[in-house]
Amino acid sequence: MALPFAVHAEKAPPVTTVSSPASIALAKHLRSSGAVKYSAYWCPHCHEQNELFGEEASAKLLNVECAPDGQNSKPSLCKKKGITGFPSWEIDGIIESGIKSLDELADLSNYKGPKNF
């Protein structure tokens, strides 16, 4: 029996800010170094974090969706990692919770590229 409505996973609102070359370089560095951003589509702080990076750069981040009804969700991984707040960053095996400035993320990840964010 078909359901009378479409079942779909929820996703975050679109990022509207423009990425700088430096924020793109930082996002690429974070991804290549294995940094992970744990978030939930409904989280305003997660959206704010993405806006700091801008549209192009935020799309390059390795993001794990923790909300069970989110798109491509991995709630069991989030639970295993002990994620209790969003966003949370895992950098070099250390989990830091909360919005981070791009300068903070650069320092935490030993980023050596341009920092004119």
C-alpha positions in Angstrom: 0.0 0.0 0.0 1.4 3.4 -1.0 1.7 6.1 1.5 -0.4 9.2 0.9 2.6 11.5 1.3 6.2 11.6 0.3 8.7 10.4 2.9 11.9 12.5 2.7 14.9 13.3 4.8 15.3 16.8 6.1 18.2 18.9 5.0 19.9 22.1 6.2 19.0 25.5 4.7 21.2 26.7 1.8 24.3 28.7 2.6 24.0 32.2 1.1 27.5 33.7 1.8 30.3 33.7 -0.7 33.5 31.8 0.0 36.8 33.5 -0.1 39.9 31.8 -1.6 41.3 31.4 1.9 38.1 29.8 3.3 38.1 27.4 0.4 41.7 26.5 1.0 41.0 26.0 4.7 38.0 23.7 3.9 40.1 21.6 1.5 42.8 21.4 4.2 40.3 20.3 6.8 38.9 17.6 4.6 42.3 16.3 3.5 43.5 16.2 7.1 40.5 14.1 8.1 38.7 16.8 10.1 34.9 16.1 10.6 32.1 18.5 11.4 29.2 16.8 13.2 26.0 18.7 12.8 22.2 18.6 12.6 20.2 20.1 9.8 17.9 21.9 12.3 20.8 23.5 14.2 21.1 27.3 13.8 24.7 27.2 15.0 25.6 24.7 12.4 24.1 26.9 9.7 26.0 29.9 11.2 29.3 27.8 11.0 28.6 27.1 7.3 27.9 30.7 6.6 31.4 31.6 8.0 32.9 29.3 5.3 30.6 30.4 2.5 28.7 28.3 0.1 31.6 26.8 -1.9 33.9 26.1 1.0 31.2 24.6 3.3 30.3 22.1 0.6 33.9 20.8 0.7 33.8 20.0 4.4 33.4 16.5 5.6 30.0 16.8 7.4 28.3 14.1 9.4 24.6 14.6 9.9 23.6 13.5 13.4 19.8 14.1 13.3 18.1 10.7 12.8 15.7 12.2 10.2 18.4 14.2 8.4 19.7 13.5 4.9 22.3 10.7 4.9 22.1 10.6 8.7 24.6 8.7 10.8 23.2 9.0 14.4 25.0 5.9 15.6 28.4 7.3 14.6 27.5 10.6 16.4 26.5 8.6 19.5 29.7 6.5 19.4 31.8 9.7 19.1 30.0 11.2 22.1 28.6 14.1 20.2 26.3 16.1 22.5 26.3 19.6 21.0 26.3 21.0 17.5 28.4 21.8 15.6 31.2 19.7 16.9 34.5 19.3 15.2 36.8 16.3 15.3 40.3 17.4 14.4 43.3 15.1 15.0 41.1 12.8 17.2 40.0 15.7 19.5 36.4 16.7 19.6 35.7 20.4 20.1 32.1 21.6 20.4 30.6 24.9 19.3 31.0 27.4 16.5 34.7 28.0 15.7 36.1 31.0 13.8 38.0 30.2 10.7 41.1 31.4 12.5 40.5 28.9 15.4 39.9 26.1 12.9 43.1 27.0 11.1 45.1 26.9 14.4 43.4 23.7 15.6 44.2 21.9 12.3 47.8 23.3 11.8 46.7 25.1 8.6 49.6 26.9 6.9 47.8 28.5 3.9 46.4 32.0 3.5 44.4 33.3 6.5 42.7 36.4 5.0 39.3 35.0 5.9 
